[in-house]
Amino acid sequence: MLYTTANQMLATLRAARADQSYDRKLLRYTATELLVVDDLGLRPLRDFEPEDVYEVIRQRYERSATIWTSNRAETEWYAMFGDELLASAAMDRLLHHGMVIEMTGESYRDPRRRGGPAARQEARSA
């Protein structure tokens, strides 16, 4: 299993293009049994990044499990690619066997909701 943020994965692949290690670095993301990519779409994709995301999706398609997280709705993912054909090819592969889980509601990062120190303090004060 490999966990990475989208930003870190794309920065690694961008640097790999510069030092001619792209294929080896791409293999790191495509060969693992489970890849978890967090926060896709947090910032706009630029330069070769849409192609890099597509290549990771394409090479993992029907071979390995991948979890992508994003604060963007599924319908917003198409625009991230900046190219209709590339977006269509990527999303077709993602959604073919994929499952979209949309979470709504308050953030679970709020310590009062997790039983953290703020929640325990409130409970003692009550």
N, C-alpha and C positions, 0 to 999 in steps of 0.2 A: 504494500500500500504506500502511496505517496500523497501527501497533502502539500498544497502550495496555494498561494494567492495568485490570481490572474496576473496581477502586476509583476510579481516575482517571476512567474513562468515566462511572460512576454519579455521582460528585461533580460533574462537568461538567454532566450532565443535570439534577441536583438544583438547581444554581445557575441553570441556564437556565429552569427552571420559575419561579423567583423573579423573574427579570428579563425574562420574556416572550420569550426567544429560543430556546425549546425546539425548535420545528420546525427552525430553522436549525442548531442544535447537533446534533440528531438526524440531520440530513442529512449531517453530517460523518462519522458512523459508518455510515450506510446507503448512501452514494453511492460510496465507495471500492471499487476492484476487489477488493482483498483486505484483510480486517480480521482482525487478530490481537488477541484479548482474553486476557490472561494472568491467572491466579490467580482465576478465578471460584469463589466459595464459600469463599474464605479467611476471610471474615467473613460473618455473616448478612445477608441482604438485608432492608432495612427500608423503611418508607413506600412510595413509588412505585417503588422499585428493581425488584421483580419484574415490574411492568408495563413498565418501561424495557427490561429484558433481553428480555422477550417482544417488544416493539416492534422492537428491533434484529433479533432473529431473524426476525420476521414480514416485515419490509421487505426483508431480504436473501435470504429464502427463494427458491430457484430463480432468483436474479438474479446473485448474487455469491458469491465464496468467502469463508468465514469459518473461522478456527481459534480454538477456545476451549480454554484449558488450565485444569486444575484438579487439586488434590490430592485431590479427592473422586471416589469411584467413580460411574459413570454412574447407578446406582440411587439414589444420594444426591441427585442433581440435582433430582428431583421435589420433595422436601421443601423445597428452597431457595425455591421459589416461594410456599409457604405457602397455596396455593390449588390444589386438585386439578384443576379445569378449566383454569386458566391453565397449570399445569405440563404437563398432557396435551397442550394445543395447542402449547406451545413445544417439548416433547420430540419430538412427532410430526414437526414440521418439521425439527428438528435431525437426527433419525435417518433420515428418509426417504431422503435422498441422502448422508447422512453416514457417516463411518467413525470408529469409536472405537479409539484406540490406547492400550492400557494398558501403562505401563512399570512394571516391578517391579525390585527389587534395591537395591543400595547407591546412595547419592546420587552423582551425578557432580560435585557441588560440592566433594567431598573433593579437595583439591589433590594428594594422593598418587596419585589415580587418573587425573589429567589430565596428569601429567608436569610439574607445577608445581615450585616451589622445594623443597617438602618431599620430593617424589619424587626430584628430582635429588640432594638432600643424602643421602637414604637410599642411593641408588645409589653415590655416592662413598664412603660409609662401609662399604659391603659388601665 
